[in-house]
């Protein structure tokens, strides 16, 4: 209950600030509740609260946010990238003069802070010339920013950088549940407001972010530099998940027995699964003997499609759905397939593209940037 109260207070304080009359009315009500008033005062002094901490580290640090991977690795494309890059930086010999630290964001002690993955009881207190890299997609940074965490870090001389995988919930809100677009936009505004540099996973995403900044110059005063980089597919060195099911060889032989077209993506509205399934139903009706292989967990707003797949007459005959498989098994599925279908209507990049190319698979891709 205490954590919920703190979150409510922080968010309320942030959102009513632009409306003085509303803020005054809330203060009149709050005066009748001394405990809540005390909590509001604590939040109001949050910057002083953060500034009272002193770092116990002497060496310069590169602080890498891996919050979601640390809490629960859902094996999404983003988390595969996070594991890979974090592992590469941790083991990069060229970074000899800086301590590379994996960190996670938490509010479990009643205030937002980062803690070290290797030392979970120790709070991160950065120093001048330390570097923070928001590698994981972590929506909670918005709440942490309301509390003054990143304002404190900036005042200490910490360089702040974030990675942007895409801003599709902002550009296409109808592909997600209500509220996702607004939350994603709050996150984007937050990271732009505090970042020195923003790194995007493709040139297209960097153009989207630059365009967004141009359209919102009145609301965002900070102007970080925007960069982009290529994604890779070095699965062996990305701390891959392991595990092969007992029936794997039987399933893989079914893939090898005829042309097998592979889709690797969470089953969600934008990924094009429904359109692809309709196309294959027409092929099967015309006696074209091919497999459609779907790899990816069930997502959101696709309940009808999920039921259609589960009850399909071709399921486990020429239609296969591997809902949650390891990276080790996925490598074998790529090797046993004939072609990748990338039917998504919008992507930051689409990791399966480079993974399929590494396996020398032909790719059928929707004509998008």
N, C-alpha and C positions, 0 to 999 in steps of 0.2 A: 504494500500500500504506500509505503514511503517513497519508493522509486516512482510510482505512478503520479503521486502528488508533485514530486520535483519536476517530472516531465511536463505536467500540466502547467505548473507555474512558469517554467522557462518559456514554453511555447506561448502562453498567454502574454507574458511580458514583451516578447518579441513582436507579436502580431498586433497588439493594441497601441503600441508606441506611436504610430502615425495618426492616431485618432485621439486627440487630447480629451475631448468630452467623454468618450467612452472610457478612457483610462481613469479620469476623475471619478466617474460613476463606480467603476470597479473598486477603486481605492476606498470609497465610502463604505461599500459592502464589506471589504476585507477588514476594515477597522473593527468590525464586530467579532472577528475571529483572530485572537492574538497569536495563535500558533501558526496560522497561515501567513499572517503579517510578518512574523519573524522569518519564515521561510522565504518570502518575497525579498526581505531585506538581505538575507544571505545571498540570494541569487543576484541582487543588485550589486553586491560587493564581490561577485565571483572573480573579477579580474584581479582584485587585491588578493583574493584567496589563492589563485593560481600563482601569483607572483611571489608568494611566501615560500614556495618550494625551491630547493637548491639541488642541482644535479649532483649525483654521486659518481658520475663518469668523468674521467679526465681526457680520454681520447675523443677525437672527432668521430661522429657516428652518421651512418646512413640508415635511417629508420624506415622500414618497409612495411606498410599496412597490409596484413594478410588476414584480417579479421574473420571473414566468412569461411575461408579455407580452414582457419584454426578452429572455428566453432563447429562447422560441419561441412566437409567437402562434398558438394552436391554433384561434382564431376561435370559441371557445365563447361562450355567453351571458355568462358571467362576464367573459371577456376583452373582449367588446364593451363592457361596462359600464366596465371598468377604463380602456380607451382613451378612452372618452367623458368620464368624470369627470376623469381626469388632464389631458386636453387642455383641458377647461373651466377647471380650477383654474390651469393654467399661463398661460392667456390672460385671466384674470379681472382686470379693472382695479381692482376693489375691494380686491385684495390687494397694495396698493402698498408696505406697510410690512413685508412678509415675503417672503423669497426662496422661491419654490416649486421644490423640487428632486425629481426622480424618482430613486429609488434601487433597488438590487437587493441581495439577500442572497446571500452566497457564503462558502464555507469553503476557497477555493482556496489560501490561504496557510497552512493548518494551523489556522486558528481562524475562528470565525464572526464576520462583520462585514458591515455594509452599505457599499456603494460607490456613487458618483454615476454615473448613466447618462451624463451629459455629461463626467465625468472618472473613468473606470473604474479608474484607478490610485490614486485618492485615497479613503481610508477615511472613512466618516462618523463624526464624533465630535460628538454633539449638545451643546447648551448649555442652560442654564436658560431656560425659556419657549419653547424650540423645541417643535414639534408633530410627532409621528410619526403617519401614517395608514396602517394596514395595509389598503390598498385591494384588492390582489390576494389571492386565496386561496393562501396560501403555507404548506404543511405544515412546511417546514423551520424555521419560527420556533420549533417545539417543541425541536429540537436546539440552536438558538441560545440558547434560554432555559436549557437545562441547563448551558450553558457560562458563564452569568452575564451575557450581553449586556444583557438588559432590566433586570436588577437594577442594572447600572451606569448605564444610561440613566435609570432612576427616581431614582437617587442624585444625578444631575446636574440634576434638576429638569425633565426632559423630559416633556411631556404625551403619553401613549400612547393611541391610539385604533385600533380595528379595525373592519372591516366584516364582517358575517356574512351570507352569501347563503342559507344554510339549514343545518340540522343533521340532515338526512334520514338520512345514514349511521348516526347514533346511534339515531334513532327507528325506522328500517326497515333493519337491517343485512343482511337477506336479499336486498336489491336490489344488493348489491355483493359483490366477492370477499372471502374471509376476510381479516381484518386491517384492512380499510378502516375499519370502524366504530370499532375500537380507536384507530387512528391519528387519526381525526377527533375522537374524544372527547379524546385527549391534546392536540390542537390547541386545542379549545374551552376546556379547562381552563387551558391556557397563556395564551390571550388574555384570559380573564376574570381570571386571577391578576395580570396586569400592566396591564390597561387602566384608564384613567380614565373613558373613555366607549366604548360599543359601539354601532355604527350598523347596524341591520338593514334589509334591502331591502323589508320589508313588515311590516304590523302583526302578521300571523300568525307570522312568524319571531321577532319581538320577544317575543311571548307564549311561544313555544317556549323561547327562551333564558331568559326570566324563570322559567319553570316548572322548567327544568333547574337553574338556580341555587338555587331554593328546595329542590329535592330533594337538592342536594349541598352544603349549607351547612357541613357538617363538614369537607369536603375542600377547599373554596375559601374562603379567609379574606377576600379582596378583594371589594368590592361596587361595581363600576362602574355608572354610570348607563346605562340602556338606552334607545335612541332608534330611530326608524324613519323612512324617507323613501320617496317615490315614485320608481320608475324611469321613465325617459323613453325616447323612440325617435327622437332627433334624429340619424339615421344620417349625414346630410351633414356634421355637425360632430363626428363621433366617430372621425376618421381612418379612414374606411372602406377596406376592401381593395378593390382594383380588378381587373377582368378579366372579359371576356365571351367565352365559347367561340364558335367559328365556327358551330356549329349552333344557337345560342341562339334565333334568330328562328323557326326551324322548330319547336323544342320549345315555345316560347311560344305559337305559333299552335295547336299541339295542345291547349294548356291553354285557349286562348280558344274553341276549337271546340265545347266542351261544358262543362257544370258541372264545375268542378275543385276538389276538396277538398284543402286543403294542411295538411301536418304539418311543423313546423319544430322539430327536436329531434334530439340524438344518439340513435341507435337503441340503447336500453338497456332493461332489464326494466320499469322503472316508467313508461315513457313511453306505453304503451298501443298500440304499433304492431301487435302481433299481434292483439289484439282488433279493432282498426280494420280490418286486412286481412281478417279473417274476415267482418266485416260487409259489406265491399265485394265479397267473393267471392259472398256471397248476393245482393247487388244485381245483380251481373253475371249470375248464374245466372237471375235474374228478368227479364233483358233490360233492365235500367236502365242507360242509356248515360251513365256518369259517370267522371271521372278521379280517381284517388288519387295525389297528388304528395307524396313524402317528401323533405324536405331535411334532411340531417344525416349525419355520418360514422358508421361502424360503431362501436359501443361494446363492452360486455363482457357475457358470459353470454347471448348471443343468437345463437350460431353457427348453430343450426338455423333460426332465423328468417331470418338473412342468406342462407343457402343457398336457402331457400324463395323469397325475393324474387328472387335472382339467376336462378333457374330457372323463374320464374313464366311461365305462358303469356301473361299480359297485360303482361309487362314491355315498356316502351317503346311500348305500344299504349294501354292505359288505366291502367297502373301505371307510375309514374315514380319513380326514385330518383336524386336529385342529391346525391352523397356529399360533395363538398367544393367549394362555390361561394363566390364573393366576395360581399361586402356589396352591391356594385354590381349583380350578377346577381340576388341575393336580392330586391332592391327591385323588379326587373322581374317576378320570379315572383309576389310579392305582388300586383302590379298586374294580372297576367294570371289570377289565381285568383278563385274564386267565394266560398269560405268557408274559414275556418281551423278545424281540428279540434285542440283542446287536450285530449287524452285522458289526460294524465299522472295517475298516482295520487298524486303528491306533488310539490310545487314550493315553492321559496322565493318566487317570484312568477311566473315564466314570461314572459320578455321578448317572445316572439311575440304575446302577448295585446295589449300596447300597440302593437306594430308593426302588427299586423293592424287594430287600431282606427284607427290613423293613416291607413291605406289604406281606411277605411270598409268593411272586410269584416265580414260576419256571423261570429259565433264560436260554435262548438259546443264547450262545455267540460264536463269532468267536474265533478260537484258536490262540490268540495272547498274548503276554506278558502283 
